[in-house]
Amino acid sequence: MDLNAAQMFVAVVQAGSLSAAAQRMEIPLPTLSRRIRELERELKVQLLERSARGTSLTEAGMRLYEHASRGIEALAEGEQAVMSDQARLKGRLRLSLPPGFEPWWALLRAFQQQYPDIELSVYTTERRVDLVQDGIDVALRVGTIVHESMVARHMTTYRHVLVASPQLVQKLDKPTSPDDLHRFPCAVWCRDVSARGTWQLGDQTLEPRPVLSTNSYLHLRSLALAGEAVTELPPFLAAAGLQAGQLCALLPGHLLPEQQVHLLYPSHRHPSSIVRAYLDYCQSHLAHHLGVS
C-alpha cells in the first residue's frame, strides 16, 4: 500500500471532506482525489461515500481508517521524537471545553508554563463535539459518557450547590425544604430553549417556575450575586462568593446529584506524547485549580 495515499485518506476522514483535506495538506484537490481513487483501485474496495455534504466512510473504509490512523500517528510521533528535542514537547493541542469552566483556564496557563512550546487551540461550546470531525484532540465532558468510540479518563466528581444572596434569604426567610423554594425567584440552567429545568434535591425532584433559564452558569452566578434569584452553581463558581459572604448555601441536607468530569479522546487514535502530557498534567494538578477532589 502507498503510505502517502494512506496518509491522504486519513486526512480526508479527519477533515470531513476532500476539499478540506486538500486545503489542510496544501495539495491540489484533483491530486488528492486521484490518489484516493488509486488507493481504492489498489485495495479493490470503495473507501469513501462522496456527496454534496462531504464524505463518509464505508465499512471497509472504517476498518482501514482504524488501522491506518494508528500507524500514521505512530510514525509521525516517531519522526517528532527523532527530529526534535525530547526534553521539550512541541506542537499543537486542540481542546474543547464547556464555557463555564473558569478554573480550567488557570490550569491551561500553568500547563503552558511547563510546556511553553505547545500551542493551545481551545474551542468552548456546550455542544457535544464530534472529536474526529471537529479536529479536537481532547474534550472535557461533564456527565454520562455514552460515546463508545471514545476513551474517557475520569478527572473528578463534584456536586453543584444551591445558592442565593444573604439579602434575598433574609427577605423571604431561609428555606427548610425543597417546597419552600416555590416562594423564591429561581433561575435554572438548561441546555437549550425547549428544555425544562429541574433540580434533584436529595430524593425530591423540583421543577421551579424560573424567572430565567439559560445555558450560562456565569450569568446564573451574576443573578445570584445580585440578589435576584436562587440558582445552582458548580462549586468552583460558587466558592469565592460563599467565602466572601456574598452567597449562602441553601438546603445542605438535600444534596444535588454528583457530576462526573472526564477528558475524552478517540479510541482509534493512539494518543500522542502531547496528549498524554496534557492528560497526566490535568489529573495531577486538577484539585489545586478546580478546588475539588
N, C-alpha and C positions, 0 to 999 in steps of 0.2 A: 504494500500500500504506500502511496506517495504521502510522506509525512507533511509536506506543505499543504497538500489538498485536504488532509485530515484536519490540520490546524485551521484552514479556511472554513471547513464545515463546522467545527466547534465555535468559531467566531460568529457564524451566521445564527446558530442556535442561541448563543448568549446575547446577540444584538437584537434578535427578533425578526430580522428581515435581511435580505441580500443587500439592499441599498445601505442600511445602517452599518452592516458589517464592512462593506466596501469603504465607507467613509472612515470607520474606526481604524481599519487596516491600511488606509491610504493607498488603495489599489483601484484600478478601473472596474466598474461594475460588470462590464462584459467579460473581463478576465476572470473575475470571481465566479460568475455564473457558469462560464465554460469549464472551470476547474471542478466545480461541484458536479456538473453533468458527467465529466470524465470519471470522477470517483464513483458515481452511481453505475456507470457502464462497467468499470473495473470490478465492482462488487456484485454486479448483476441484480441490484435491488434499487427501489426508489427510497431515498432517504428523507426527502422533504416534500410536503404538500404545499404548493405555491398558490396564493390567492391575492386578491387586491389588498387585503388587510395584513399581509405579511406571509410568514412561513410557519408551518407547524411540522412536527416530527411524525413520521410513520413509525410503526412498531419496530421495524428494522433500524430506522434512524435513531430511535431512543436507545436501543441496545448498543449501537456504535458510539453514540454520544457518551453514554455512561463509562465506557472503557477508554475512549479516545481522550475525553476531557481530563481524566485522571492522569493518563500518560503524558499529555502535553503540559499540564501544570507541573507534574513532577520534573519534566525536562527543563521547563522554564525556571523552576526553583533551583535545579542543579546548575544551570547556567549562571543564575544570580550568585550562587554560592561560590562558583569558580571565579567570576569576574569582579565581585565586589568584596569589600572588607567585611568579614563576618562579624566583627565587633560592632558594626553599625548597620542596623536594618534600614534599607532604603526602598521606597516605593510608595504606592498609593493605596489607601484603605478606604473603601466606600461603605458607609454606615447608614442605617435607618433608625430613627428614634421617635417616640411619641413626643408631641410638642411640649407637654407639661413637665418633662423630666429635667428640671433646672439643675440639680446637683450633678447630673451626668456631664454637663459642660465643664464643670470643675475637674471631674475625673479625666475628661479628654485633654484638658490643658496640662494636667500632671503627666498623662501618658506621653504627650508630645515633648514635654521637658526631658523625659527619659529617652525618648526616641525622636530626636529632632529632625531626622531625615525622612520620617514617614509623613506623607501628605494626607490629611484627612479631608474627605468629602462627605458631608453629613446632610441627609435628607430627612426633614421632620414631617411626619404625617400621622394621622390617626388611621389611615388606610392600611390594611394588611397587605404589604407589598409582596409581589412575586419576585423573589430574590434573583432568579435567573433572568427573567425578562427585564427587570428594572436595573440589572447590573449591580446589585448590592452584595457585598461580601459578608456582612454580619448585620442582623436586625435585632433590635431589642423588642421583646414581645412580653406584654403583660396579659396574664390569663391563661386559659387552657390551650395547649398545643394540639392542633388537630391535623397538621400537615405532615403526613408520614414520610415524605421525601426530604425532610429537614432533620438535621441533628440539633438537638436542643440541649444547651448546657445550663443547668439551673444556677442562678445567681443569688437570689434571696427570696424571702417570703415576708410580707408585711400585711397589716390591716389598715384600711382607711379609718379616719376618726371623724366623728360628728362634732362640728364646732359652731360657735356663734360668738358675737361680741358680748362682753360683760354688760354693756348698756342695754342690749336687746333682751338679755336674760333677766336683768333687773326690772325692765319694763313689763315683761309678760310672765314673770315668775319661772323659776327653773323647772324644766320638765322632769317628771319622775317615772314616766312610762312612755313608750313609743306613741301611744294615742294622744298624749299631750302635745305632740308636735303639730297637730292639726290647727292649733291656735297660733302657730308661728308662721311668718312668711318663710317659705323654703325655696331653695334653688338647687336644682339637680343636674347631674352630668348625664348626657345622652349621646350615643354615638352618632345619631342622625335625627333629622327633624320629625320623622314619623314614629320614633320610639317613645315609650313612656318610662320615665324614671321611677325606679323603686329602690327602697332601702331594706335590706335584710338585716334587721336588728335583733341579734340572738335568734330565737325561734319564731320571731314575728316578722312578717313581711308588711311593709308600709308603703302605700302609694300616695305620697303627698300631692297636694294641688299646688304646683310650683308657680311662683311669680316669674320664674325664668328657668329655662332649661338650655344647656349649652354643652358643647364638647370641649370647652376650655376650662381646665382646673384653675388656671391663673386668674380668669375672670371670676370664678366662683370664690376664690380667696379674696379678691378685691371686694366683692359684695359682703362677705362675712366680716372683713376688717372694717368696712364702712357701717356696720350695724344694720344692714338691710335684709339679711336673710340667715337662716340656718342652712348649712350645707355639709357635705362630706369632702374630705381632702386626703390625699396621700400624706403620710406622717411627715415626710421631708418638706412638704409645702406648708404644713401647719406648725412645724416646730418653732420657728422664730416668733410667730405670733403668740403661741402658747407661753413661751419663755418670757416674752416681754409683757405678758398680761393683756395683750390686745385681743386675744381669743381665749375661750374656755371650752374644755371638752364636755360634751353632753352625753348622758346615759352610758357611763363607762361599764355598767353591768350588762349592757346589751351590745355585744361586740358585732361589728361588721365582718363580713367574710374575709378569709385570707386571700391575698393576691400573690400569685406566683410570677416571678420575673425570670425570663430565660434570654439567652443570646442564641440566635439561630443562624446556621449556615447550611448550605446544600449538602445532602448526604453523598451525592455523586461527585462532589468536588473535594479533592484532597486539600485540607487546609494548609495554606502557605505559612511560612515562618512568621510573616507579619500578622496574619490572622491568629495564629497560635499565641504570639506575644500579646496581642490585644485581649484575647480570651483569658489568658493567665493573669494579666495585669488587672483586669476588671475584677476577677474573682478574688484576688489577694488585697485589693485596695478599696473595694466597694463599700465595706462597712464604714470606713472613715469618711467617705464623701457623701454617702446616702443617709447616714445616721440611723441605719437599721442593721440588724444582724442577719 
